[in-house]
Amino acid sequence: MTIARRRFLELAAGAAIPAFAAPAWAELPPTIAMVVPFEAGSAPDIYARVIAESMRTGLGRPVVVENKPGAAGNMGAQSLARAPADGSAILVGTMALCEINPLVFDNLRWSMKDFTPVVKGIGAPLVLVAHPSAQSRTLAELVAFVKARPGGLAYASYGAGTPGHFLGAQFNTRFGLDLAHVPYRGSASQVTEILAGHSPFGFAQTQNSLPHVQSGALRAIAITSETRYRLMPDVPTFAELGYREFSTQVWFGLLVRAGTPKDLLDRISSVAIAAHADARVRETLLPQGYDVLGQSGDEFARAIEAGGANWAGVVKATGFKANE
């Protein structure tokens, strides 16, 4: 064999090696964005900042919270749906965004198919709160107050198409009221407006309203948990008052782009699950009124699908359709 031929065969053999070598593991980007599709100070934002700090340690990367509010969360979801599936961004999803928005927006430029659910992180009930000017401490008193002012009052929600919106619509129908609906840009804005008396009441996130209920600035009328809420033990549930149809628990969780390489998805998932189990994280979230859930993967995906089916009837009854 000539030297030239022997050299050719050596090079050919060397070139063939990569075809049989084990594939390289994908590497996480140097910085990861945790996209909150709602305003700063909102309940999802508060949750994201706690989880991001814990995940930063687990991932060994900065996890930077980015607020991208607009169009009931659709702007943030859309931006992530167009991002690379490389683990560079994590979406903070909510019940409203994942289960309700696909029902009420006809021309969404994103789909749940664009995302892989990672972990259903936390859940909490909503609470019907009223400004003292509503002269009500009980559900019966609030209904009477509204009926005495037909067509003259509105309830506040933390956004059109949110659970707070549809529970208010149910409230209107169930008690034969004539309420208008005033949507705000998020849970923080909603509570601020109720505190100012611009809207006399609404179904609010417990995290934003709890301090004001405790101070007496707002009155908690009834709560949507199945049993008495541990941080508002004196507030009756709608269920015990005979209105179980108002029972619900909103949730926040994490999703990534569909198509994220499995090794990156597994790493992000394991760190996210560990973050929610972290004693320091729980010590921060539990006093704020959150229940840490930790449902993950396919189970979480099935729960989102089931939740959308449950809300479909309520949405249809209102006839509501949103326009971006």
C-alpha positions in Angstrom: 0.0 0.0 0.0 1.4 3.4 -1.0 1.9 6.0 1.6 -0.6 8.3 -0.1 -3.3 5.5 -0.1 -2.6 4.7 3.6 -3.0 8.4 4.5 -6.2 8.6 2.6 -7.7 5.6 4.5 -6.6 7.1 7.8 -8.3 10.4 7.0 -11.5 8.6 5.8 -11.6 6.6 9.0 -11.2 9.7 11.1 -13.9 11.5 9.3 -16.3 8.7 9.9 -15.9 8.8 13.7 -18.3 11.7 14.4 -21.1 9.8 12.7 -20.9 7.2 15.4 -19.9 9.3 18.4 -22.4 10.2 21.1 -24.2 13.5 20.5 -23.0 16.5 22.5 -25.3 17.7 25.3 -27.0 21.0 24.6 -25.8 23.9 26.8 -28.0 26.4 28.5 -27.6 30.0 27.4 -25.6 32.3 29.7 -28.7 34.2 30.8 -32.3 33.0 31.1 -35.3 35.3 30.9 -38.3 34.6 33.0 -41.1 36.3 31.0 -44.0 37.6 33.1 -46.7 38.6 30.6 -48.3 41.0 33.2 -47.4 44.2 35.0 -44.7 44.6 37.7 -46.2 44.2 41.1 -48.9 41.8 39.9 -49.4 38.5 41.7 -47.7 36.5 38.9 -44.8 38.9 39.0 -44.4 38.5 42.8 -44.3 34.7 42.3 -41.8 34.9 39.4 -39.3 36.9 41.4 -39.2 34.4 44.2 -38.9 31.4 41.9 -36.3 33.1 39.6 -33.9 33.6 42.5 -34.1 30.0 43.6 -33.7 28.7 40.0 -30.7 31.0 39.4 -28.9 28.9 42.1 -30.0 25.6 40.6 -29.2 26.4 37.0 -26.0 28.3 37.7 -27.2 31.0 35.4 -28.8 34.5 36.0 -32.6 34.2 35.7 -33.8 37.6 34.9 -37.5 38.5 35.3 -38.8 40.5 32.3 -42.3 42.0 32.4 -44.0 42.1 29.0 -47.6 43.1 29.8 -50.3 43.7 27.2 -53.4 42.1 25.6 -54.3 40.0 28.7 -50.9 38.4 28.7 -50.9 37.6 25.0 -48.1 39.9 24.1 -45.7 38.2 26.4 -46.8 34.7 25.3 -46.5 35.7 21.7 -43.0 37.0 22.1 -41.9 33.7 23.7 -43.8 31.6 21.1 -41.5 33.2 18.5 -38.3 32.8 20.5 -35.8 30.0 19.9 -36.5 26.7 21.6 -33.1 26.7 23.3 -34.0 27.2 27.0 -33.2 30.9 26.9 -36.7 31.9 28.2 -39.3 30.6 30.6 -42.9 31.8 30.5 -44.9 32.4 33.6 -48.3 31.0 32.7 -51.5 31.5 34.6 -55.0 30.0 34.6 -56.3 33.0 32.7 -53.6 32.9 30.0 -53.5 29.2 29.4 -57.0 28.0 30.0 -59.2 31.1 29.2 -57.4 33.2 26.6 -57.6 30.4 23.9 -61.4 30.5 24.4 -62.0 34.2 24.1 -59.4 35.5 21.6 -60.2 34.5 18.1 -57.0 35.6 16.4 -54.3 34.6 18.9 -50.8 34.7 17.4 -49.7 31.9 19.8 -51.1 28.6 20.8 -50.6 26.2 23.8 -49.0 24.0 21.2 -46.1 26.5 21.2 -45.3 25.6 24.8 -44.4 22.6 27.0 -45.8 22.9 30.5 -43.0 22.5 33.1 -44.6 22.9 36.6 -47.9 24.1 38.0 -46.2 26.0 40.8 -48.8 27.6 43.1 -52.5 28.1 43.5 -54.7 30.4 45.5 -58.4 31.3 45.7 -59.9 34.7 44.7 -61.7 36.8 47.3 -64.6 39.1 46.7 -63.5 42.4 48.4 -65.4 45.6 48.8 -64.5 49.2 49.6 -66.0 50.4 52.9 -68.2 52.8 50.9 -70.1 49.7 49.7 -71.5 49.5 53.3 -71.3 45.7 53.2 -69.8 43.1 55.4 -71.7 40.1 54.2 -72.7 38.7 50.8 -76.4 39.4 51.4 -75.6 43.0 52.3 -73.5 43.5 49.2 -76.3 42.1 47.0 -78.8 44.4 48.6 -76.5 47.4 48.2 -76.1 46.7 44.5 -79.8 46.1 44.0 -80.6 49.4 45.6 -78.6 51.1 42.8 -79.6 49.4 39.5 -77.4 50.3 36.6 -75.3 52.6 38.8 -72.4 50.3 39.8 -69.5 48.4 38.3 -67.3 45.6 39.5 -63.5 45.7 39.0 -61.5 42.8 37.5 -57.8 42.4 37.0 -58.3 42.1 33.2 -60.9 41.2 30.6 -61.1 37.4 30.1 -59.6 36.6 33.6 -61.3 34.4 36.3 -62.1 37.7 38.1 -64.0 38.9 35.1 -66.0 35.8 34.7 -66.7 35.3 38.4 -68.1 38.9 38.4 -70.2 38.0 35.4 -71.5 35.0 37.2 -72.2 37.1 40.3 -74.2 39.5 38.1 -76.3 36.8 36.6 -76.7 34.6 39.7 -78.1 37.5 41.8 -80.0 39.3 39.1 -77.9 42.4 39.2 -77.2 45.2 36.7 -73.5 45.6 37.0 -71.0 47.0 34.5 -67.5 45.5 34.2 -64.4 47.6 34.5 -61.2 45.7 33.7 -57.8 46.9 34.9 -54.3 46.1 33.6 -53.5 43.6 36.4 -54.2 42.6 39.9 -52.1 45.4 41.5 -54.0 48.0 39.5 -57.3 46.4 40.3 -56.8 46.5 44.0 -55.4 50.1 43.9 -58.6 51.2 42.2 -60.9 49.5 44.7 -58.8 51.0 47.5 -59.4 54.4 46.0 -63.1 53.7 45.7 -63.2 54.1 42.0 -64.8 50.6 41.8 -66.6 49.5 44.9 -65.8 45.8 44.7 -64.4 42.9 42.7 -63.0 39.4 42.7 -59.3 40.0 43.6 -56.1 38.0 44.0 -55.6 37.2 47.7 -51.9 38.1 47.5 -52.7 41.7 46.5 -55.7 42.2 48.7 -54.7 40.4 51.9 -52.7 43.3 53.5 -55.6 45.6 52.9 -58.1 43.2 54.3 -56.0 42.8 57.4 -55.7 46.6 57.8 -59.4 47.1 57.3 -59.0 49.2 54.2 -60.9 46.5 52.3 -63.7 44.2 53.4 -63.5 40.5 52.4 -67.0 39.4 51.7 -66.6 35.7 50.6 -63.8 33.6 49.2 -63.7 31.0 46.3 -61.8 28.2 48.2 -63.6 25.0 48.9 -62.8 25.4 52.7 -62.0 28.3 54.8 -58.8 30.0 53.7 -56.0 29.7 56.3 -55.0 33.4 56.0 -58.6 34.7 56.2 -60.3 32.2 58.5 -63.2 34.5 59.4 -64.2 34.9 55.7 -66.9 32.5 54.6 -66.6 30.5 51.4 -69.1 30.8 48.6 -69.6 27.0 49.0 -70.7 27.3 52.6 -73.0 30.1 51.7 -74.7 27.8 49.2 -73.0 29.1 46.0 -70.5 26.3 45.1 -70.4 27.4 41.5 -68.0 30.2 42.6 -65.4 27.8 43.9 -62.1 28.0 42.1 -58.4 28.2 42.6 -56.3 30.3 40.2 -52.7 29.1 39.5 -49.4 30.3 38.2 -46.7 28.0 36.7 -43.8 27.7 34.3 -43.7 26.8 30.6 -41.0 26.6 28.0 -41.0 26.7 24.2 -42.1 23.4 22.6 -39.2 21.7 20.9 -36.7 22.6 23.7 -34.1 19.8 23.6 -35.0 17.1 26.1 -31.8 17.4 28.1 -32.4 21.2 28.6 -36.1 20.6 29.3 -35.2 17.9 31.9 -32.6 20.2 33.5 -35.0 23.2 33.7 -37.8 20.9 35.0 -35.8 19.3 37.7 -34.5 22.7 38.9 -38.0 24.2 38.8 -39.5 21.4 40.8 -36.7 21.6 43.3 -37.3 25.4 43.6 -40.9 24.9 44.5 -39.9 22.3 47.1 -37.2 24.5 48.6 -38.0 25.3 52.2 -36.9 29.0 51.8 -39.2 29.4 48.8 -42.1 27.9 50.7 -41.5 30.1 53.7 -41.7 33.1 51.4 -44.8 32.0 49.3 -47.0 30.4 52.0 -47.4 33.5 54.1 -48.4 35.5 51.0 -51.3 33.2 50.6 -50.1 30.7 48.0 -50.4 27.0 48.2 -47.4 25.3 46.6 -48.7 22.7 44.1 -45.7 21.3 42.2 -47.7 19.4 39.6 -45.4 18.8 36.6 -45.0 17.5 33.1 -47.7 15.6 31.4 -49.9 15.8 34.5 -49.8 19.5 34.3 -50.5 19.5 30.6 -53.6 17.4 31.1 -54.7 19.7 34.0 -54.5 22.7 31.6 -56.6 20.9 29.0 -59.2 20.0 31.6 -59.3 23.5 33.0 -60.0 24.9 29.6 -63.0 22.5 29.2 -64.4 23.6 32.6 -64.2 27.3 31.7 -65.7 26.8 28.3 -69.3 26.7 29.7 -68.8 29.9 31.7 -67.3 31.7 28.8 -70.1 30.6 26.5 -72.8 31.7 28.9 -71.4 35.3 29.0 -71.0 35.5 25.2 -67.7 37.3 25.8 -65.2 37.6 23.0 -62.0 39.7 23.4 -60.3 41.8 20.7 -56.6 42.4 20.9 
